[in-house]
Amino acid sequence: MVGRRSWRTRKNIFLYKADQTEDEIPRNLTHIDVHESVQEIPEGVFVEYASLVDIRLPQGLRVIGPYSFTECASLEHISVPSTVEIIGEGAFLGCTGLREVELFEGLKTISKQSFFCCEELQSISVPSSVNIIDWGAFERCTSLTDVKLRIGLERIGGEAFLDCGSLKEMTVPSTVVNLGENAFTNCALLQELNLTCRLLDTGLGMASECKALSQVKFPSTLRIINSEAFEHCTDLCNIILPQGLQVIGNEAFLCCCLKEIALPYTVKSIGVQAFANCSSLREVHFGEGLETIADEAFHGCSDLTGLSLPSSIQIIGTCAFAGCWNLMGVEFQDDATTYLEPRVFSGCRALVTVSIPSSMKVYPEELFVGCDSLLGSEEGTILQRLTDRFESHPIHAACYHSSMSELSTLLIRKSDYELVDCYGMTPLHIAVTTAKLEKDILCCLLDSFVYEDVCRRDDNGRTMMDYLLTNSSEGATASIEMVLDTFILCPSSGWGLTKWRTAIHTAVDQYFSAEDGHQIAALIGLEATFARNLKMEISSLLELALWSKRIQSFDRGDKRQKVDSRLMCGADIVIPNVLEFFGDIPALTSHTP
């Protein structure tokens, strides 16, 4: 009868029947037999039965409900009958004394955190009928050394074996098509991971922090190695990446001890810090087909000595090879059109040779910061395309090498200094980007140029003032002051002062009607009534006045607005002078820094 206790011949064995309430089940039980009529053990029925040592489940039972035996700390053994199809969420969570679990064919689902923190569990054999091991199912089973997964399993959830610190080997069967994030993270003793499955991607952080991992076998179906998949696997020295792989995610192999990498031709992109701080990496073979090397992808690969980059690469991100101290040579293919972001090779202090074809667009002063052997050598350097581009532009070359004597001679012929190089850069652009910026060089140029040249934008959309304001060399401040004196404050410069004063009122009114916190750059997009060229000139002046320094606030009546802006070299000169120049505009002059 439902609700009655029934005692077996052995003392202290409780016979559990369906629908019994907590009040009818003693808290000090050590042994429980579940009646053969029970098909489902309800949620939480034996939570925190601290004295429970053994429970017998009958054939005919189909479901072990969620949290049925949670934190039964003394439970040592459980045999799940073949009729059970589902082990519910957290069913044996926190059973810290559980040493042995028997699972039989017929079981289909091991739910979330079913055996979470079963610290004494040493082995588990999952039958082939199981198709799902859900999220955190065996997480923090710190004594687990032997796991057998069989063909038939389809999905391993996120963190399923997270923090299984005694696990040494894992083979994922061929039927698995989905592997959740951090599935094997921080398995400190895991040495071998065999992905003999049909995975398309590895899952985020799949085996990160597995310090002992030294061997990984990837499936031929793999297309994506997700972010942080093998981050900080400090014993992982060799990998064979499969043909068909397309994406290597952010930080995928960060801080591994890889020595050599061969990228299949199918790989299209390498993510941010994908191989960063792989300090033992000596050689990388890039496959033709690679399109993107993201920011800091190989940052800090200090043993890397040479690079040969395929023409298929479209972009190399900021600091992609920064800090590769032993990198001596870089070669691009003759037909490469790769775009190089700033500081790609910064800090590569051994770099002496770079081969860059004429088809590429680069800005040398931003690429090679801290490359002492390259830019600082007295013998010169082999920078095909960076310096050879000046062969037909002698004034550009004189500016690049800061040669005052040569420049003063060359400027006699106006046709020469009006030319732009293959990047759309004028001699003014070159002069203000050099690390050896000298005021006399710039003064000599400004005597020959007109204000339109100061506003001229190169192929990257930058004016000479854009470069000058970011130049941190000793001559930058004096040069900025000189440009202001020559082109902004001088009444004879022909910069349309009257038109500006009229139009600037409109620009300022539109600016202060914008929402709090808008950037001055938004002026360019405003639907103003003044002409396009005039609008560009006004926005350039406001860039000088406002973008160059972090202005704390503006007052307009009783309204205060804070404006975030770029903090750049020379702002202490630019802002007061430009605001003084527009002295009849109250919205600006009453707030001169």
Secondary structure, 3 states (H helix, E strand, C coil): CCCCCCECCCCCEEEECCCCCHHHCCCCCCEEEECCCCCEECCCCCCCCCCCCEEECCCCCCEECCCCCCCCCCCCEEECCCCCCEECCCCCCCCCCCCEEECCCCCCEECCCCCCCCCCCCEEECCCCCCEECCCCCCCCCCCCEEECCCCCCEECCCCCCCCCCCCEEEECCCCCEECCCCCCCCCCCCEEEECCCCCECCCCCCCCCCCCCEEECCCCCCEECCCCCCCCCCCCCCCCCCCCCEECCCCCCCCCCCEEECCCCCCEECCCCCCCCCCCCEEECCCCCCEECCCCCCCCCCCCEEEECCCCCEECCCCCCCCCCCCEEEECCCCCCEECCCCCCCCCCCCEEECCCCCECCHHHHCCCCHHHHCCCCCCEEECCCHHHCCCHHHHHHHCCCHHHHHHHCCCHHHHCCCCCCCCCHHHHHHHCCCCCHHHHHHHHCCCCHHHHHCCCCCCCCHHHHHHHCCCCCHHHHHHHHHHHHHCCHHHCCCHHHHHHHHHHHHHHHHCCCCCCCHHHHHHCCCCCCHHHHHHHHHHHHHHHHCCCCCCEEECCEEECCCCCCCCCHHHHHHHHHHHCCCCHHHHCCCC
